[in-house]
Amino acid sequence: MKQFACGDVVPSCGRTFSAPTDDDILVAVAGHARDDHGLSDIPPALVAQVRAAIRAA
């Protein structure tokens, strides 16, 4: 299982995610970025930051 805390990338955000794989985390985070942070396009640099912050649960 993997986990990601959005606050590791966006300090003011307290949302966390858990999923079996990195790709599952990225799908959930993309929806969160769109719905809660207003990002319609996710820049590759942001994806890299999220990937780097994903940890084993």
C-alpha positions as CSV (number, residue, x, y, z in Angstrom):
1,M,0.0,0.0,0.0
2,K,1.2,3.5,-0.8
3,Q,0.3,6.9,0.7
4,F,0.6,10.6,-0.2
5,A,-0.1,13.7,1.8
6,C,-0.9,16.7,-0.4
7,G,0.6,18.9,2.3
8,D,4.0,17.6,1.3
9,V,3.6,19.5,-2.0
10,V,1.0,22.1,-1.1
11,P,1.7,23.1,2.5
12,S,-1.8,24.5,3.3
13,C,-3.6,21.3,2.2
14,G,-4.4,18.5,4.7
15,R,-5.7,15.9,2.3
16,T,-4.1,12.5,2.3
17,F,-4.4,9.5,-0.1
18,S,-3.9,5.8,0.2
19,A,-3.9,3.3,-2.7
20,P,-2.2,0.1,-3.7
21,T,0.0,1.6,-6.4
22,D,1.7,4.9,-7.3
23,D,-0.5,5.1,-10.4
24,D,-3.6,4.8,-8.3
25,I,-2.4,7.6,-6.0
26,L,-1.7,9.8,-9.1
27,V,-5.2,9.3,-10.4
28,A,-6.8,10.3,-7.1
29,V,-4.4,13.2,-6.7
30,A,-5.2,14.5,-10.2
31,G,-8.9,14.6,-9.3
32,H,-8.1,16.4,-6.1
33,A,-5.9,18.9,-7.9
34,R,-8.7,19.6,-10.3
35,D,-11.6,19.7,-7.9
36,D,-10.0,21.3,-4.8
37,H,-7.0,23.3,-6.2
38,G,-8.5,24.4,-9.5
39,L,-5.8,22.8,-11.7
40,S,-7.2,21.7,-15.0
41,D,-3.8,20.7,-16.4
42,I,-1.3,19.0,-14.1
43,P,2.3,20.1,-15.1
44,P,4.9,17.4,-15.4
45,A,7.0,19.1,-12.6
46,L,4.0,18.7,-10.2
47,V,3.6,15.1,-11.1
48,A,7.3,14.6,-10.4
49,Q,6.9,16.3,-7.0
50,V,3.9,14.1,-6.1
51,R,5.8,10.9,-7.2
52,A,8.7,11.9,-5.0
53,A,6.5,12.4,-2.0
54,I,4.6,9.0,-2.3
55,R,5.6,6.7,0.6
56,A,5.0,3.1,1.5
57,A,2.1,2.9,4.0
